[in-house]
Amino acid sequence: MDEIRFPIGQFEPNLNPTDEDRSYVISQIPNITLTLKSLVENLTPDQLQIPYRPNGWTIQQIVHHLADNDMNAYLRFKRALTEFEPLGNSYREDLWAELIDYKEIPVEESILLLEVLHRRLLILLNGLAPDEFNRGLRTQVLGTITLDTALQRFVWHNQHHISQIKSLMDSEGWL
């Protein structure tokens, strides 16, 4: 089950990234929405309602979750840049996935939201001095982390969920 739930493995941060490592991570952000859009654009409404694993989220829930998660991550980044080690509050992802907006809003709207949000995040990230990536953020899951680690987790999280969608589509013969 872990292979299905974590098709790219668990998150493993690079605790001492170089400037080149960081640039590589940042360069992956624009591909997130491009990949997501290309995966789901031809799926039927019924296909969007299929969970990626038994008792897992549907493709539609995953797409909306990515938008919610990335909005939260963006705000955590900004808080870490303007406050001393702020607490990055978590939220009940499982309950958010059951709210009416996850059922009623087309996935295209969350993808559009991700596109705009990622453009803003890229401007923010590309404007930071290297030492600013050492600023801290406290999380309930990971403890205190740097923005470097938060950035890596941001990209990993998106790739993790995109891989779940790809795995389902591959197993169903949709790819």
C-alpha positions in Angstrom: 0.0 0.0 0.0 2.9 2.4 0.7 4.0 2.0 -2.9 0.6 3.2 -4.1 0.3 5.9 -1.4 3.9 7.1 -1.9 4.8 6.3 -5.5 7.9 8.5 -5.4 8.8 7.6 -1.8 8.7 9.6 1.4 10.1 13.1 1.6 13.8 13.2 2.2 15.2 16.8 2.4 18.7 17.9 1.3 19.7 19.7 4.5 22.7 21.4 2.9 21.6 22.4 -0.6 23.9 24.4 -2.9 22.7 27.4 -4.8 22.6 25.1 -7.9 20.5 22.5 -5.9 18.1 25.3 -5.0 17.9 26.6 -8.5 17.1 23.1 -9.8 14.2 22.7 -7.2 12.8 26.2 -8.2 13.1 25.3 -11.9 10.6 22.4 -11.4 7.8 24.6 -10.2 6.6 25.8 -13.6 6.2 22.2 -14.8 3.8 21.3 -11.9 0.8 22.9 -13.5 1.8 22.0 -17.0 2.0 18.3 -16.0 -1.2 18.4 -14.0 -3.1 20.1 -16.7 -2.0 17.7 -19.4 -2.9 14.7 -17.2 -6.5 15.7 -16.4 -7.6 17.8 -19.4 -9.0 14.8 -21.2 -10.5 12.9 -18.3 -14.2 12.5 -18.1 -16.2 13.7 -15.0 -16.5 10.0 -14.0 -12.8 9.4 -14.3 -12.1 12.4 -12.0 -14.2 10.8 -9.3 -12.1 7.6 -9.2 -9.8 7.3 -6.1 -6.2 6.7 -6.8 -6.2 3.9 -4.2 -8.9 2.1 -2.1 -10.2 4.6 0.5 -8.0 7.3 -1.1 -8.8 10.7 -2.6 -10.3 11.0 -6.1 -8.3 12.8 -8.8 -10.6 15.8 -8.4 -9.9 15.9 -4.7 -6.2 15.7 -5.3 -6.2 18.6 -7.7 -8.2 20.8 -5.3 -6.0 19.7 -2.4 -2.9 20.8 -4.4 -4.4 24.3 -4.8 -5.3 24.5 -1.1 -1.9 23.2 0.0 0.0 25.5 -2.2 -2.0 28.6 -1.0 -1.1 27.6 2.6 2.6 27.0 1.6 2.8 30.4 -0.1 1.5 32.1 3.0 3.9 30.1 5.2 6.8 31.3 3.0 5.8 34.9 3.3 5.4 34.6 7.1 8.8 33.0 7.4 10.3 35.9 5.5 8.6 38.5 7.7 8.4 36.9 11.2 10.8 35.0 13.4 10.1 31.2 13.0 6.3 31.5 12.7 4.2 28.4 13.3 3.0 27.2 10.0 -0.5 26.1 11.0 -1.7 22.8 9.6 -5.3 22.1 8.6 -7.6 19.1 8.3 -6.8 18.1 4.8 -9.1 15.1 5.1 -12.1 17.3 6.1 -11.3 20.0 3.5 -11.5 17.3 0.8 -15.1 16.5 1.9 -16.3 20.1 1.6 -18.7 21.1 -1.2 -16.1 23.2 -3.2 -14.1 20.0 -3.8 -17.2 18.5 -5.4 -18.6 21.5 -7.2 -15.7 23.5 -8.6 -14.2 22.2 -11.8 -10.5 21.1 -11.5 -9.6 23.6 -14.2 -10.2 26.4 -11.7 -7.8 24.9 -9.2 -5.2 24.5 -11.9 -5.7 28.1 -12.9 -5.3 29.1 -9.3 -2.1 27.0 -9.1 -0.7 28.7 -12.2 -1.2 32.2 -10.8 0.0 31.2 -7.4 3.2 29.5 -8.8 4.0 32.6 -10.8 3.8 34.7 -7.7 5.9 32.2 -5.7 8.5 32.1 -8.4 8.8 35.9 -8.3 9.2 35.7 -4.6 11.8 32.9 -4.6 13.8 34.4 -7.4 14.0 37.7 -5.5 15.5 36.1 -2.3 19.1 36.3 -1.3 20.6 32.8 -0.7 20.8 33.4 3.1 17.1 34.1 3.2 16.5 30.4 2.5 17.9 29.7 5.9 15.0 31.5 7.7 13.0 29.1 9.9 9.4 28.0 9.9 7.9 25.8 12.7 5.6 22.9 11.6 3.7 20.4 13.5 4.9 17.6 11.3 8.5 18.4 10.6 9.4 20.6 13.6 11.5 23.7 12.7 12.7 23.7 9.1 14.4 26.2 6.8 12.8 27.7 3.8 15.2 25.5 1.7 13.5 22.4 3.2 10.0 24.0 2.8 10.8 24.6 -0.8 11.9 21.1 -1.4 8.9 19.7 0.4 6.6 22.0 -1.7 7.9 20.5 -5.0 8.0 17.0 -3.6 4.4 17.3 -2.4 3.2 18.3 -5.8 5.2 15.6 -7.5 3.9 13.1 -5.0 0.3 13.8 -5.8 0.9 14.0 -9.5 2.5 10.6 -9.3 -0.6 9.2 -7.6 -2.7 10.4 -10.5 -0.2 9.0 -13.0 -0.2 5.7 -11.2 -4.0 5.4 -11.3 -4.1 6.5 -15.0 -1.4 4.0 -15.9 -3.2 1.2 -14.0 -6.5 2.0 -15.8 -4.8 2.3 -19.2 -5.6 6.0 -19.6 -2.0 7.0 -20.3 
